Amino acid sequence: MKYSKQREIILKTLEQNAVHPTADQVYALLHAQHPGISLATVYRNLNLLAEMNVIRKITGLDGATRFDHNTHSHHHFVCSKCHKVYDVAYEIAPALIAEAAAQSGLAIESCDITLRGLCPDCITKN
C-alpha cells in the first residue's frame, strides 16, 4: 500500500479512539484539525485499510459500521446508552466455546461475542 499522509492521520485517529468509531465519527474528529480532509476520503481510506487487514471493519454491533484498530481476536461490549464499543479479551470465553462444541457436535471455527450493558461513564452519570 502506497504511503498517504491522510491515511496516516486516519489510522492514528482510530488508534487514539478505541471506542470503534464510525466513519462519520472519524471524520468529525479529524475535520477540526484537518479541515481539508473530506468525508469521502475518510470512507475510502477506512475501507482500504480494512481490505488490507490493517484495521477491522465491524458490522452488526448496533446497526452502524464501525472501525477497530485492534486486529487481534477479541469480543465486544456495546453500551446500551451511549453506544460506545469496547474491546473485551478473547480469553474470557474458551470454556463456553468448548462446551458449545461438545454439546452440539459442531466444529466451531470462530466466535464473535457481543456483550451489552452500561459502560462505567454511563453508570456514573445515572
Backbone hydrogen bonds, N-H to C=O, Kabsch-Sander energy under -0.5 kcal/mol:
donor,donor_aa,acceptor,acceptor_aa,energy
8,E,4,S,-2.2
9,I,5,K,-2.2
10,I,6,Q,-2.1
11,L,7,R,-2.5
12,K,8,E,-2.3
13,T,9,I,-2.1
14,L,10,I,-2.1
15,E,11,L,-2.3
16,Q,12,K,-1.8
17,N,13,T,-0.8
17,N,14,L,-0.8
20,H,17,N,-0.5
23,A,65,T,-0.5
26,V,22,T,-2.3
27,Y,23,A,-2.6
28,A,24,D,-2.4
29,L,25,Q,-2.3
30,L,26,V,-2.2
31,H,27,Y,-3.1
32,A,28,A,-0.8
33,Q,30,L,-0.8
34,H,30,L,-2.6
37,I,34,H,-2.0
42,V,38,S,-1.8
43,Y,39,L,-2.6
44,R,40,A,-2.8
45,N,41,T,-2.4
46,L,42,V,-2.6
47,N,43,Y,-2.4
48,L,44,R,-2.1
49,L,45,N,-2.7
50,A,46,L,-2.1
51,E,47,N,-2.4
52,M,48,L,-1.9
53,N,50,A,-1.5
54,V,49,L,-2.6
55,I,49,L,-1.1
56,R,68,D,-3.2
58,I,56,R,-0.6
58,I,66,R,-3.1
59,T,57,K,-0.5
66,R,58,I,-2.9
66,R,64,A,-0.6
67,F,21,P,-2.2
68,D,56,R,-2.6
71,T,69,H,-0.8
75,H,88,V,-2.8
76,H,113,I,-2.4
77,F,86,Y,-2.3
78,V,115,L,-2.9
79,C,77,F,-0.5
79,C,84,K,-2.5
80,S,117,G,-3.4
83,H,79,C,-1.3
85,V,19,V,-1.4
86,Y,77,F,-2.8
88,V,75,H,-2.3
90,Y,73,S,-0.6
92,I,89,A,-1.4
93,A,90,Y,-1.4
97,I,93,A,-2.4
98,A,94,P,-2.6
99,E,95,A,-2.5
100,A,96,L,-2.3
101,A,97,I,-2.2
102,A,98,A,-2.5
103,Q,99,E,-2.6
104,S,100,A,-1.9
105,G,101,A,-2.2
108,I,106,L,-1.1
113,I,111,C,-0.5
115,L,76,H,-3.3
115,L,113,I,-0.5
117,G,78,V,-1.6
123,I,119,C,-2.3
124,T,120,P,-2.3
125,K,121,D,-1.8
126,N,122,C,-1.1
